[in-house]
Amino acid sequence: MASEFVHPEYLVSSGWLAQHLDDPRVRVLDATTHLPPLPDFSLYEVVSGRADFEKAHVPGAQFIDLEGELSTPHPR
């Protein structure tokens, strides 16, 4: 069965990651973003997952905020 991912070679298993956490060539970035719907379900709110990251994360991982650090601001 063909993979639906454009670059499946960039995906690793949790076992592989556990074995390579001390590898200086491996970087783990957590970009969790929650998209809860607005009360009228017309759109959604963009909520950073930083709070979840602060509670627990993969050892050595860093957090990157997709909306706050990587996206172009737009008027709401």
C-alpha positions, 0 to 999 in steps of 0.5 A: 500500500502506498504511503499518503505522506509526501515524504514518509522517509522523514517519519520515525517510530517512537522506538527509533526516537527513544534510541536516538534522543542522545544523537546530536544530529536529531532535533525534536520540535513540538508544534502542537496547535489546537483548533477548537471550534468557535461557539457557532461552529463557523470557524475555529480558534487557534490555540498554541499547545505550549501549555501542554508542552510545558506539562510534559514533552519528549526529553530534549524537545523544543517547542515552536509556535506555528502561529506566533513564530512561523506564520504571517500575522493577519487581521481577525 
